[in-house]
Every structure is written in structure tokens, then in C-alpha cells.
């Protein structure tokens, strides 16, 4: 049967073809999904990208022109920011959002402490990784929790994601005046000064 044509498609999850590559997924496993996504986006009446990064990827990979509309920042002011947060990492999906990169950064910063808020597969393995890098005593795994108090009280947010179409936590940190270092593969890095955007290979 003929596929219904969407009038407007919001590319909230970014571009699957790029995600597959940056996260080291098997292309053949995702080929059908990527093809379906490309067809839907090309057939849409209009496409909305949630960051300039995603808009550029849509143009390059799918030949689709998109209008950029950044995610609205809906988080309330944190009533009581935590005062025990030095370096902060927030996210669900530890591998995609670069927790391993954050641990490497921590290993090179003696005396600093990293708080990890969120959930990821095989949490025990991540604790063992921290121990292998000699930073286990300088990492606190909070688990899933309301991130706002941690963000508001942090000295620095690290967001070295391999692929993040936007990254609301980056925008939230900017709103609170918290320093941020994010990867160039984070859509919300468009909110940061170039000196705070980490490029692959640096």
C-alpha cells in the first residue's frame, strides 16, 4: 500500500546513517532502517532539525533541506543546587554519550572528581573501567536521578558524546552559567564558544 506522506517531520533523533557510523554499529544491520528514514524525510512536506548539526547531516546524507528549531528549554530553576559537584557527566546510554572519554579526561586531572548521573548498560563494567584507569575513588555513580540540582551546582559539565542530536543538558548548563566542554558531535555545541567544543582527535 502507498505510504502516507507526512506534512512535517521533526528529526528529533538526528540522522541514523550518522549515528550508525559514529557509534560503531554494523551498517548492514541498520541499512533497512536508514533507507526507510531517508525515504520518509525526502517525501515529507517539510523537515525540522533540532540543531544546525542535524540540518547539515540531513543535507549531506539524505539531500534534505531542513529548518532548524532548537529544543525549548523547559527545565525549572533548581530550588537547591548541590554544592558537592566538581566535574559532571549526565546521560542515559553511557557508550554513545562518551562516558569512557570523560573517564580518560578525569585520569589526566589529578585531584578532580566526576559525578555521573544517569543509567547505562552494564553499570558494573563501567565501575571496573574506572578502577582500571585508577580513578574509581574519584567517580561517583549516582544512577538515574533528577539532573537539575547537579547541573546547577556543577563547576564544569563534560559532554563528550559520540552522537547527540541536541543535548538538553548542555543548554541547561549554559542557562545556569555552568562551564561546558562538549564534543563537536553534540548538536547543542552551537551554544558554546569554539574553545569549549572538543573535536575528534584532540
C-alpha positions in Angstrom: 0.0 0.0 0.0 1.1 3.6 -0.6 2.8 5.3 2.3 1.0 8.3 3.7 3.0 11.5 3.1 4.0 13.4 6.2 3.4 17.1 6.1 6.1 17.9 8.7 8.7 15.6 10.1 10.8 16.6 13.1 14.2 14.9 13.1 14.4 14.7 16.9 16.7 11.6 16.9 19.1 13.0 14.4 20.3 11.1 11.3 20.5 7.3 11.7 23.1 7.0 9.0 25.5 9.2 11.0 24.6 7.6 14.3 25.5 4.1 12.9 28.9 5.3 11.9 29.9 7.3 14.9 28.7 4.6 17.4 30.4 1.8 15.5 27.2 -0.1 14.6 27.1 -2.7 11.8 25.9 -0.8 8.8 24.2 -3.9 7.2 22.1 -4.4 10.3 20.7 -0.8 10.1 20.6 -0.5 6.3 16.8 -1.1 6.1 16.1 1.4 8.9 18.3 4.1 7.3 16.7 3.5 3.9 13.2 3.9 5.4 14.2 7.0 7.3 15.7 8.6 4.2 12.5 7.9 2.2 10.2 9.4 4.8 12.3 12.5 5.1 12.7 13.0 1.4 8.9 12.6 0.9 7.9 15.0 3.7 6.4 18.4 3.1 8.8 20.0 5.5 11.6 18.8 7.8 12.6 20.3 11.1 16.1 19.7 12.5 16.7 20.2 16.2 20.2 21.7 15.7 22.4 23.1 12.9 24.5 19.9 13.1 21.5 17.7 12.3 20.4 20.1 9.5 23.9 19.8 7.9 23.8 16.0 8.2 20.3 15.8 6.6 21.6 17.8 3.7 24.8 15.8 3.3 23.4 12.3 3.8 19.9 12.5 2.5 19.8 15.5 0.3 17.1 17.0 2.5 16.8 20.7 3.4 15.6 21.3 6.9 14.5 24.3 9.1 16.4 24.5 12.4 14.3 24.9 15.5 16.3 24.3 18.7 14.7 22.4 21.5 12.9 24.7 24.0 14.5 24.8 27.4 11.7 23.8 29.8 13.6 23.0 33.0 12.7 24.9 36.1 15.2 26.7 38.3 16.8 24.3 40.6 15.5 25.1 44.1 18.6 23.8 45.9 21.7 23.4 43.7 24.1 20.7 45.0 27.3 22.2 46.3 29.4 18.9 46.1 29.7 18.6 42.3 33.0 19.3 40.6 33.0 17.7 37.2 29.6 16.4 36.0 28.6 14.0 33.3 24.8 13.4 32.6 23.1 11.0 30.3 21.4 7.7 29.6 23.5 5.5 27.3 27.0 5.6 28.7 28.8 4.5 25.5 27.0 6.8 23.0 27.4 9.8 25.3 31.1 9.2 25.8 31.4 8.3 29.5 34.7 6.5 28.5 36.0 9.8 27.2 35.0 11.6 30.4 36.9 9.0 32.4 40.0 9.5 30.3 39.8 13.2 30.9 39.5 12.6 34.6 42.5 10.4 34.6 44.5 13.4 33.4 43.2 15.7 36.1 44.6 14.7 39.5 42.5 15.9 42.4 39.3 16.4 40.4 36.1 14.4 41.0 33.5 13.3 38.4 29.8 12.8 39.3 27.9 10.5 36.8 24.2 11.0 36.7 22.1 8.6 34.5 21.9 5.0 33.5 23.8 2.8 31.1 24.0 -0.9 30.3 26.4 -3.0 32.4 27.0 -0.3 35.1 29.3 -2.7 36.9 31.6 -2.8 33.9 31.8 0.9 33.9 32.9 0.9 37.5 35.5 -1.6 36.7 36.7 0.6 33.8 37.0 3.5 36.2 39.1 1.3 38.6 41.3 0.1 35.7 42.1 3.8 34.9 42.9 4.5 38.5 40.0 6.9 39.1 37.5 4.7 40.9 37.9 6.8 44.1 37.2 10.0 42.2 34.0 8.9 40.4 30.5 8.8 42.0 27.9 6.9 40.0 24.6 8.4 41.2 22.3 6.4 38.9 19.1 7.7 37.4 18.2 11.0 39.2 16.8 14.5 38.7 19.8 16.1 37.0 18.8 19.8 37.5 20.3 20.2 41.0 23.6 18.6 39.9 23.8 20.8 36.8 23.0 24.0 38.7 25.8 23.3 41.2 28.5 21.9 38.9 31.8 23.6 38.2 32.1 22.0 34.8 29.8 19.8 32.6 31.6 17.3 30.4 29.5 16.1 27.4 31.9 14.2 25.0 29.1 12.3 23.2 29.9 10.3 20.1 26.5 11.3 18.7 24.0 13.7 20.3 21.4 15.4 18.0 21.0 18.1 20.6 21.8 17.6 24.3 19.3 19.4 26.6 21.7 19.1 29.5 24.2 21.3 27.6 21.6 24.0 27.2 20.5 23.7 30.8 24.1 24.1 32.0 24.6 27.2 29.7 21.4 28.6 31.2 22.8 28.2 34.7 26.1 29.8 33.8 28.0 26.5 34.2 31.1 26.0 32.1 30.7 23.2 29.5 33.0 21.2 27.3 31.1 19.2 24.7 32.1 17.3 21.6 31.5 18.8 18.1 29.2 15.8 17.6 26.7 17.3 20.1 24.1 19.5 18.4 23.9 21.9 21.3 27.6 22.7 20.9 26.3 25.5 18.7 25.6 27.3 22.0 29.2 27.2 23.1 32.3 29.2 22.4 34.6 27.3 19.9 37.2 26.9 22.7 34.7 24.7 24.6 34.0 22.4 21.7 36.1 19.2 21.5 36.9 17.9 18.1 37.7 14.2 17.4 41.4 13.5 17.7 42.2 16.4 20.0 
